[in-house]
Amino acid sequence: MAANASLPPWFEYRVTIHPHHTDYAGIVWHGTYIAWMEEARVAWLAAHGLTFADWLKAGVDLPVVDVGLRYRRSLTLGDTALIRARLEPSRGVRLVWQYDIQNAATQDTCVEGQITLAPVDRATRRVLRRLPEHLQLKISP
């Protein structure tokens, strides 16, 4: 993915590929990439001083409302995956995450992805019009 000065920097999260990440041929199973994207997102939040418990305490759920993946190359058993994640600048209340999953050894992009989360009020199950200020401040650049 091309660099753009107006976008936030990538957060990097590494995973060594184990047998449970792969299919019978030793190639990473397609659903594994989505799990890694969530792991990287949770690690990004933690690096910014937030846990999912903080969102729950604030009465906010973060359901996934859209997922998109583009597969470019395979990762295989024993490789190390570099999951690069970043939160796109705010366009309303939805949280749009971009991902660039690479082979850490070659830096070749294997999967490009995007996941959109919509913050929901836990009590009413309605999409929030605005994030609680203390949460917004932690995720804003």
PAMI-457061 format. One record per residue (C-alpha): x, y, z; residue in three letters. Coordinates in steps of 0.02 Angstrom, whole numbers, padded with zeros to 5 digits, always signed. Example, Ala and Ser with C-alpha at 12.3 -4.5 7.8 and 13.67 -1.06 7.14 Angstrom:
+00615-00225+00390ala +00684-00053+00357ser 
***
This chain:
+00000+00000+00000met +00068+00170-00045ala +00120+00293+00089ala +00013+00447+00113asn +00068+00589+00228ala -00111+00624+00284ser -00136+00447+00350leu -00082+00389+00523pro +00071+00276+00535pro +00052+00088+00531trp +00046-00010+00694phe +00140-00174+00677glu +00092-00341+00752tyr +00188-00503+00716arg +00124-00681+00714val +00223-00841+00686thr +00118-00958+00581ile +00079-01119+00673his -00013-01275+00612pro -00181-01217+00682his -00172-01063+00567his -00162-01170+00410thr -00260-01290+00302asp -00206-01469+00267tyr -00077-01406+00140ala +00011-01290+00263gly -00060-01131+00184ile -00140-01003+00299val -00329-01030+00302trp -00423-00876+00241his -00519-00850+00404gly -00357-00840+00502thr -00320-00670+00425tyr -00479-00597+00502ile -00429-00663+00674ala -00257-00584+00655trp -00336-00420+00604met -00437-00420+00765glu -00284-00465+00868glu -00189-00319+00790ala -00338-00202+00821arg -00345-00253+01005val -00156-00229+01021ala -00171-00056+00937trp -00305-00006+01063leu -00197-00068+01208ala -00050+00033+01141ala -00164+00185+01146his -00217+00153+01326gly -00384+00067+01289leu -00451-00107+01316thr -00615-00180+01258phe -00666-00175+01442ala -00650+00015+01434asp -00776+00018+01290trp -00894-00096+01385leu -00881+00011+01543lys -00929+00161+01436ala -01082+00064+01375gly -01014+00042+01198val -01007-00115+01090asp -00903-00116+00932leu -00982-00239+00810pro -00904-00268+00641val -01019-00203+00504val -00909-00229+00352asp -00758-00337+00306val -00659-00334+00145gly -00506-00438+00101leu -00397-00446-00053arg -00283-00597-00060tyr -00118-00569-00154arg +00003-00706-00097arg -00001-00855+00019ser +00080-00866+00188leu +00132-01039+00244thr +00174-01139+00398leu +00331-01071+00482gly +00322-00898+00402asp +00307-00743+00509thr +00162-00629+00465ala +00176-00442+00493leu +00002-00371+00519ile +00007-00184+00490arg -00149-00095+00553ala -00207+00084+00561arg -00365+00174+00605leu -00419+00288+00464glu -00454+00470+00505pro -00632+00490+00569ser -00772+00500+00442arg -00918+00506+00560gly -00937+00385+00704val -00885+00225+00615arg -00710+00160+00645leu -00627+00107+00483val -00470+00001+00499trp -00349-00032+00358gln -00234-00184+00357tyr -00081-00234+00258asp -00029-00412+00301ile +00146-00451+00243gln +00270-00593+00243asn +00389-00519+00372ala +00543-00595+00288ala +00508-00525+00114thr +00393-00378+00156gln +00280-00437+00014asp +00097-00392+00041thr -00003-00552+00055cys -00173-00483+00106val -00248-00309+00106glu -00400-00285+00215gly -00524-00164+00286gln -00641-00185+00433ile -00774-00060+00485thr -00843-00055+00662leu -00999+00040+00713ala -01007+00094+00896pro -01172+00039+00972val -01253+00089+01136asp -01257-00072+01238arg -01423-00028+01320ala -01523+00027+01169thr -01428-00070+01032arg -01430+00088+00926arg -01281+00158+00832val -01206+00303+00928leu -01204+00474+00847arg -01047+00519+00945arg -00916+00421+01042leu -00895+00460+01226pro -00765+00599+01234glu -00636+00503+01337his -00636+00362+01208leu -00630+00482+01060gln -00479+00570+01134leu -00382+00407+01149lys -00409+00355+00967ile -00389+00526+00886ser -00220+00569+00809pro 
***
